[in-house]
Amino acid sequence: MAEPFKHRFLQRPFFEQLAGDITDRYPAFDRERFFGQLYDDSWDALELKGRLRHASEALGAALPADYRKALGILMKVEGRHSGFDHLLFADFVERFGEDDYDASMAALEVLTRSSAEFAVRPFLRRYPERAFARMLAWAGHESEHVRRLASEGCRPRLPWGTALRELKQDPAPILPILERLKDDPSEYVRRSVANNLGDIAKDHPDLAIGIATRWMAEDRARMPLVKHALRDLLKKGNRRALRLFGVGAKPAVAVERLEVVPRRIAVGGTAALRVTLRSTSRRAQTIRLEYAITYARPGGRAGRKVFKIADAGLAAGAALDLARKLNFADRTIRTHHPGRHTLTLVANGQEVGTASFTLA
């Protein structure tokens, strides 16, 4: 089983170094109070995000009560840290800086070299006009990290972040930012644009498809971005989204083989998916192939996840053989359980066959 994130990040060595760095700049730092509040009776039970906020609270108790003074101290030491642990600095801004828009937004522009998309969201809610104007300016910044913050920070459904209900209802303020960044030279930034448009597609599929259609018509080089943005609609078999990529037609195929080998697999083990399709059409066709696994869950519940196989051209009467490895090792985002599972083959959004197997 994968090691929980809470045991990999925000560990004692990081806090020891942080406390030492702060003390070098601010000798009055109340180290004893910091560690006493940090490792209180609640620490062990907290998950990673809870620990992050708990650590921010402990910093707030040990640093000067004046926010700008405390922030200034942290900004002098943040460059000595990196990775996930560095998120603590942006979280401090999110927790204590909402009343000081200017100082906080300037700090997040620097802190986003690690990540600041979670911390910027309270400022979007409280100061929407000012914050969106600044994020539109960030979209032209020389740093790809700041440009990404412009897009990632205003995602309506940012994972791990608080949902921005106003933007789920009306994503109009986001669109100028996405337009400015859709052809960004950085793949890191373009992927964020795709994820943002994908969030919009969950609540406004027609709007997202309309934007994607226009972008594709203007430049076919945007196809990877658009395909990633519409991935959930494609998995759901949305006909407009499928047609955009030439796979909107009902598939004309016969499933000659669909099997999971072996059919009994140990939890944590692997298996092979083997598929043979034959075209029943008199014309060539493009097929988008996916498979969906319905997982057994405790208490009789079931969970379903869709996986992409391939987009493939299929000549009239031709056969297509495919094989994929199936991995049932536990991950941080998925835990496997014994029981009967079902694999469904999906072509152009249509279910065309099923196979069952058992995890034991």
C-alpha positions as CSV (number, residue, x, y, z in Angstrom):
1,M,0.0,0.0,0.0
2,A,1.3,3.5,-0.9
3,E,2.6,5.5,2.0
4,P,0.1,8.2,3.1
5,F,1.1,11.7,2.2
6,K,0.7,12.7,5.8
7,H,3.7,10.5,6.6
8,R,5.8,11.9,3.8
9,F,5.4,15.7,4.2
10,L,5.2,18.2,7.0
11,Q,7.6,16.1,9.1
12,R,9.6,17.1,12.1
13,P,12.9,17.8,10.2
14,F,11.1,20.4,8.1
15,F,9.6,22.2,11.1
16,E,13.0,22.1,12.9
17,Q,14.7,23.7,9.9
18,L,11.8,26.2,9.5
19,A,12.0,27.2,13.2
20,G,15.8,27.6,13.0
21,D,15.5,29.8,9.8
22,I,12.9,32.0,11.4
23,T,14.9,32.4,14.6
24,D,17.9,33.5,12.5
25,R,15.8,36.4,11.1
26,Y,13.6,36.9,14.2
27,P,15.3,35.9,17.5
28,A,12.1,36.6,19.4
29,F,10.4,33.7,17.6
30,D,8.5,31.7,20.3
31,R,9.9,28.2,19.4
32,E,8.5,26.5,22.4
33,R,5.0,27.9,21.8
34,F,5.2,26.9,18.1
35,F,6.1,23.2,18.8
36,G,3.8,23.0,21.7
37,Q,0.8,24.1,19.6
38,L,1.9,22.2,16.6
39,Y,2.3,18.8,18.2
40,D,-0.8,18.9,20.4
41,D,-3.2,16.1,21.0
42,S,-4.9,16.5,17.6
43,W,-1.8,16.2,15.4
44,D,-1.7,12.5,14.9
45,A,-5.4,12.3,13.8
46,L,-5.1,15.1,11.3
47,E,-4.9,14.3,7.6
48,L,-2.4,16.2,5.4
49,K,-4.6,19.2,4.6
50,G,-5.6,19.5,8.2
51,R,-2.0,19.4,9.3
52,L,-1.2,22.2,6.8
53,R,-3.7,24.5,8.4
54,H,-2.8,23.4,11.9
55,A,0.8,24.3,11.2
56,S,-0.3,27.7,9.9
57,E,-2.2,28.3,13.1
58,A,0.9,27.3,15.2
59,L,3.0,29.8,13.1
60,G,0.5,32.5,13.7
61,A,0.6,32.0,17.4
62,A,4.4,32.2,17.5
63,L,5.0,35.0,15.1
64,P,4.2,38.7,15.6
65,A,0.5,39.5,15.7
66,D,1.0,42.2,13.1
67,Y,0.4,40.4,9.8
68,R,2.7,42.3,7.6
69,K,5.6,41.9,10.1
70,A,4.9,38.2,10.3
71,L,4.6,37.9,6.6
72,G,7.9,39.8,6.1
73,I,9.7,37.3,8.3
74,L,8.3,34.3,6.4
75,M,9.1,35.8,3.0
76,K,12.8,36.1,4.1
77,V,13.0,32.4,4.8
78,E,10.7,30.8,2.3
79,G,13.4,30.5,-0.4
80,R,15.2,28.0,1.7
81,H,12.3,25.5,1.4
82,S,10.7,23.7,-1.5
83,G,8.3,21.0,-2.5
84,F,5.0,20.2,-0.8
85,D,6.3,21.6,2.6
86,H,6.6,25.0,0.9
87,L,2.8,25.1,0.7
88,L,2.8,26.1,4.3
89,F,3.8,29.7,3.4
90,A,0.9,30.2,1.0
91,D,-1.4,28.6,3.5
92,F,-0.3,31.1,6.1
93,V,-1.3,33.9,3.7
94,E,-4.6,32.3,3.1
95,R,-5.3,31.9,6.8
96,F,-4.1,35.3,8.1
97,G,-3.9,37.6,5.1
98,E,-7.4,38.0,3.7
99,D,-7.8,41.5,5.2
100,D,-4.6,42.7,3.5
101,Y,-5.2,42.3,-0.2
102,D,-2.1,44.1,-1.5
103,A,0.5,42.4,0.7
104,S,-1.0,39.0,0.3
105,M,-1.4,39.0,-3.4
106,A,2.2,40.3,-3.8
107,A,3.4,37.4,-1.6
108,L,1.4,34.8,-3.5
109,E,3.0,36.0,-6.7
110,V,6.3,34.9,-5.2
111,L,5.1,31.8,-3.3
112,T,3.5,30.3,-6.4
113,R,6.9,29.0,-7.5
114,S,5.8,26.0,-5.5
115,S,2.0,26.5,-5.5
116,A,-0.5,29.2,-4.5
117,E,-3.7,28.2,-6.3
118,F,-5.4,27.2,-3.1
119,A,-4.4,30.3,-1.2
120,V,-5.6,32.8,-3.8
121,R,-9.2,31.7,-3.8
122,P,-10.4,33.6,-0.7
123,F,-9.2,36.8,-2.5
124,L,-11.2,35.9,-5.6
125,R,-14.3,35.6,-3.5
126,R,-13.8,38.8,-1.4
127,Y,-12.2,41.1,-4.0
128,P,-13.5,39.6,-7.3
129,E,-12.9,42.7,-9.6
130,R,-9.5,43.5,-8.2
131,A,-8.3,39.9,-8.0
132,F,-9.5,39.0,-11.6
133,A,-7.8,42.1,-13.0
134,R,-4.6,41.1,-11.3
135,M,-4.8,37.5,-12.5
136,L,-5.4,38.7,-16.0
137,A,-2.2,40.7,-15.6
138,W,-0.5,37.6,-14.2
139,A,-1.4,35.8,-17.4
140,G,1.2,37.9,-19.1
141,H,3.9,37.4,-16.5
142,E,7.4,36.3,-17.5
143,S,7.3,33.4,-15.0
144,E,5.3,30.3,-16.1
145,H,4.5,29.6,-12.4
146,V,2.7,33.0,-12.1
147,R,1.0,32.5,-15.5
148,R,-0.2,29.1,-14.3
149,L,-1.5,30.6,-11.1
150,A,-3.7,32.9,-13.2
151,S,-5.5,29.8,-14.6
152,E,-5.2,27.3,-11.9
153,G,-6.2,29.6,-9.1
154,C,-9.6,30.4,-10.7
155,R,-10.6,26.8,-11.5
156,P,-14.2,26.5,-10.4
157,R,-13.7,22.9,-9.1
158,L,-10.0,22.9,-8.1
159,P,-9.2,19.5,-6.5
160,W,-8.4,20.0,-2.8
161,G,-9.5,23.6,-3.1
162,T,-12.7,25.2,-1.9
163,A,-15.2,25.3,-4.8
164,L,-15.9,28.7,-6.1
165,R,-19.7,28.6,-6.3
166,E,-20.0,31.9,-8.1
167,L,-17.7,30.7,-10.9
168,K,-19.5,27.4,-11.2
169,Q,-22.7,29.3,-11.8
170,D,-21.1,31.9,-14.1
171,P,-17.6,31.3,-15.4
172,A,-17.5,34.5,-17.5
173,P,-14.7,36.1,-15.5
174,I,-12.4,33.2,-16.2
175,L,-12.7,33.2,-20.0
176,P,-10.4,36.2,-20.7
177,I,-7.6,34.5,-18.7
178,L,-8.0,31.2,-20.6
179,E,-8.1,33.0,-24.0
180,R,-4.8,34.7,-23.1
181,L,-3.1,31.5,-22.0
182,K,-4.5,28.9,-24.4
183,D,-1.4,29.1,-26.7
184,D,1.1,29.6,-23.8
185,P,4.6,28.3,-24.7
186,S,4.6,26.3,-21.5
187,E,2.9,22.9,-21.4
188,Y,2.6,23.3,-17.7
189,V,0.4,26.4,-18.2
190,R,-1.6,24.9,-21.1
191,R,-2.4,21.9,-19.1
192,S,-3.9,24.2,-16.4
193,V,-6.0,25.9,-19.1
194,A,-7.3,22.5,-20.2
195,N,-8.1,21.6,-16.6
196,N,-9.9,24.9,-16.0
197,L,-12.0,24.5,-19.2
198,G,-12.7,20.9,-18.1
199,D,-14.1,22.2,-14.8
200,I,-16.3,24.6,-16.7
201,A,-17.5,21.7,-18.9
202,K,-18.9,19.9,-15.9
203,D,-21.4,22.7,-15.2
204,H,-21.6,24.3,-18.7
205,P,-20.9,21.6,-21.3
206,D,-22.3,23.5,-24.2
207,L,-20.3,26.6,-23.4
208,A,-17.1,24.5,-23.1
209,I,-17.7,22.7,-26.3
210,G,-18.4,25.9,-28.1
211,I,-15.1,27.4,-26.9
212,A,-13.3,24.2,-27.8
213,T,-14.8,24.1,-31.2
214,R,-13.7,27.7,-31.9
215,W,-10.2,27.1,-30.6
216,M,-9.9,24.0,-32.8
217,A,-11.2,25.8,-35.9
218,E,-8.6,28.5,-35.4
219,D,-5.7,26.2,-34.9
220,R,-5.7,22.4,-35.0
221,A,-2.5,22.4,-32.9
222,R,-4.8,23.0,-29.9
223,M,-6.2,19.5,-30.2
224,P,-4.3,18.0,-27.3
225,L,-5.4,20.9,-25.0
226,V,-9.0,20.6,-26.1
227,K,-9.1,16.8,-25.9
228,H,-7.8,17.0,-22.3
229,A,-10.3,19.7,-21.4
230,L,-13.3,17.7,-22.7
231,R,-12.1,14.3,-21.4
232,D,-14.9,13.9,-19.0
233,L,-17.5,14.7,-21.7
234,L,-15.8,12.2,-24.0
235,K,-15.9,9.5,-21.3
236,K,-19.6,10.2,-20.8
237,G,-20.2,9.8,-24.6
238,N,-21.2,13.4,-25.2
239,R,-22.0,13.3,-29.0
240,R,-21.0,16.9,-29.6
241,A,-17.6,16.4,-27.9
242,L,-17.0,13.1,-29.7
243,R,-17.9,14.6,-33.1
244,L,-15.3,17.3,-32.6
245,F,-12.7,14.6,-32.8
246,G,-14.3,12.6,-35.6
247,V,-15.7,9.8,-33.5
248,G,-19.3,11.0,-33.1
249,A,-20.8,8.2,-35.2
250,K,-22.2,5.0,-33.6
251,P,-19.5,2.4,-33.8
252,A,-20.0,-0.4,-36.4
253,V,-18.0,-3.1,-34.7
254,A,-18.3,-6.7,-33.5
255,V,-16.5,-7.8,-30.4
256,E,-14.8,-11.0,-31.2
257,R,-12.8,-11.2,-27.9
258,L,-13.0,-9.4,-24.6
259,E,-11.4,-11.0,-21.7
260,V,-9.5,-10.4,-18.5
261,V,-6.7,-12.9,-17.9
262,P,-6.6,-14.4,-15.3
263,R,-10.2,-14.0,-14.2
264,R,-9.1,-14.4,-10.5
265,I,-6.5,-11.9,-9.4
266,A,-5.0,-11.2,-6.0
267,V,-5.5,-7.7,-4.6
268,G,-2.3,-5.9,-5.5
269,G,-1.7,-8.1,-8.5
270,T,-2.0,-7.5,-12.3
271,A,-3.9,-8.9,-15.2
272,A,-4.2,-8.5,-18.9
273,L,-7.0,-7.1,-20.9
274,R,-7.3,-8.6,-24.4
275,V,-9.6,-7.2,-27.0
276,T,-10.3,-8.0,-30.6
277,L,-12.8,-5.9,-32.6
278,R,-13.9,-6.3,-36.2
279,S,-15.4,-3.6,-38.3
280,T,-18.9,-4.3,-39.6
281,S,-18.9,-1.2,-41.7
282,R,-18.2,-0.9,-45.5
283,R,-16.3,2.3,-44.8
284,A,-13.3,3.2,-42.7
285,Q,-14.1,4.6,-39.3
286,T,-12.4,6.2,-36.3
287,I,-13.0,4.4,-33.0
288,R,-12.4,5.9,-29.5
289,L,-11.9,3.0,-27.2
290,E,-12.2,3.1,-23.4
291,Y,-12.9,0.6,-20.7
292,A,-14.8,1.2,-17.5
293,I,-14.2,-0.9,-14.4
294,T,-17.0,-1.2,-11.8
295,Y,-15.1,-1.9,-8.6
296,A,-16.4,-3.9,-5.7
297,R,-16.7,-1.8,-2.5
298,P,-17.5,-2.7,1.1
299,G,-21.2,-2.9,2.0
300,G,-22.3,-3.8,-1.5
301,R,-21.5,-0.4,-2.9
302,A,-19.8,-0.1,-6.3
303,G,-17.4,2.5,-7.8
304,R,-16.8,3.0,-11.5
305,K,-13.8,4.6,-13.3
306,V,-13.2,5.0,-17.0
307,F,-9.8,4.5,-18.7
308,K,-8.7,5.5,-22.2
309,I,-7.4,2.8,-24.4
310,A,-6.8,4.4,-27.8
311,D,-8.2,6.4,-30.7
312,A,-7.8,4.0,-33.7
313,G,-8.6,4.0,-37.4
314,L,-10.4,0.9,-38.5
315,A,-10.7,0.0,-42.2
316,A,-13.8,-1.7,-43.6
317,G,-14.0,-5.3,-42.4
318,A,-10.6,-5.0,-40.6
319,A,-9.8,-6.4,-37.2
320,L,-8.1,-4.6,-34.3
321,D,-6.2,-6.5,-31.6
322,L,-5.4,-4.6,-28.4
323,A,-3.9,-5.6,-25.0
324,R,-3.5,-3.6,-21.9
325,K,-2.1,-4.3,-18.4
326,L,-4.5,-3.9,-15.5
327,N,-2.9,-3.1,-12.2
328,F,-4.8,-3.6,-8.9
329,A,-2.1,-2.3,-6.5
330,D,-3.6,0.2,-4.0
331,R,-2.8,3.8,-4.6
332,T,-3.3,7.0,-2.6
333,I,-6.4,7.7,-4.8
334,R,-7.8,4.2,-5.0
335,T,-8.1,1.2,-2.6
336,H,-9.0,-2.2,-4.0
337,H,-11.3,-4.7,-2.3
338,P,-12.0,-8.3,-2.8
339,G,-15.1,-9.2,-4.8
340,R,-16.6,-9.4,-8.3
341,H,-15.6,-6.7,-10.7
342,T,-17.0,-5.8,-14.1
343,L,-15.1,-4.4,-17.1
344,T,-17.1,-2.7,-19.8
345,L,-15.7,-2.0,-23.2
346,V,-16.8,1.4,-24.6
347,A,-16.5,2.5,-28.2
348,N,-17.4,6.0,-29.2
349,G,-19.2,6.4,-26.0
350,Q,-21.3,3.3,-26.5
351,E,-21.0,0.1,-24.3
352,V,-20.2,-2.8,-26.6
353,G,-19.3,-5.6,-24.3
354,T,-18.5,-6.7,-20.7
355,A,-16.2,-9.1,-18.9
356,S,-16.2,-10.1,-15.3
357,F,-13.3,-11.0,-13.0
358,T,-12.7,-11.4,-9.2
359,L,-10.2,-9.9,-6.9
360,A,-9.4,-12.2,-4.0
